[in-house]
Each structure stands twice: as structure tokens, then as C-alpha cells.
Amino acid sequence: MGDSLGLTNSEGYLDCAPAGKPLRVVRLIEGDLSLKLIEMGCLPGQWVEIVHRASGGRALALRVAEYVLALRAEEAKAVLVRWGESPLVAKEFSTLTPPEG
């Protein structure tokens, strides 16, 4: 079941995404902030995780790669993410080689 924007139940903008779960960046909304986010490693396809939300939901701490990035809720609205997948399950199986023998 999706919404009027074509989002599924497991997609949404980062400001409303669940904390503590692996999130995959789907796309960034074009604008001045998108370049800054890209420079900080928040790229489409990248796995991120919300590690903390400030009381009142006005800011969040986002784990990106090996660091934590603080974003205002308004900035987080520029990042479309998908959840419900696992980084391990989504890994390319072609990189795994079967045992010989």
C-alpha cells in the first residue's frame, strides 16, 4: 500500500524514518543541501542509520559509514530512504565464491 507520492510502506523521508534500523538512501531532493549531503557520504545506495532523535524531533544523529552526522529535521526531509532490508541480504551474491571441492 503506497501513498499519493508513490512511496511504499517501507519508504519515506529521513525525518520520519524509523530509528535504529538500517536505511538505504534512495535519492536526494535537488537543492543546495543535496551537494553537502553527497560530500558527507550520504549518497543514493548508501546504508545509514538514525542513532538518536532530539526531543521534539527537531534534529537527528545519522550514522553514515564510520561517522555520525547531525541533521535538522528540515534537512532530513531532503533524503528519501527505504527500510526493511538488511545490508547483508542486499549484498551482491556474485562476490561470494562457493567452496571448491
Secondary structure, DSSP 8 states (H G I E B T S, - for coil): ---TTS--TTEEEGGGS-TTS-EEEEEE-SSHHHHHHHHTT--TT-EEEEEEE-GGGSEEEEEETTEEEEEEHHHHTTEEEEES--TTTSS-GGG------
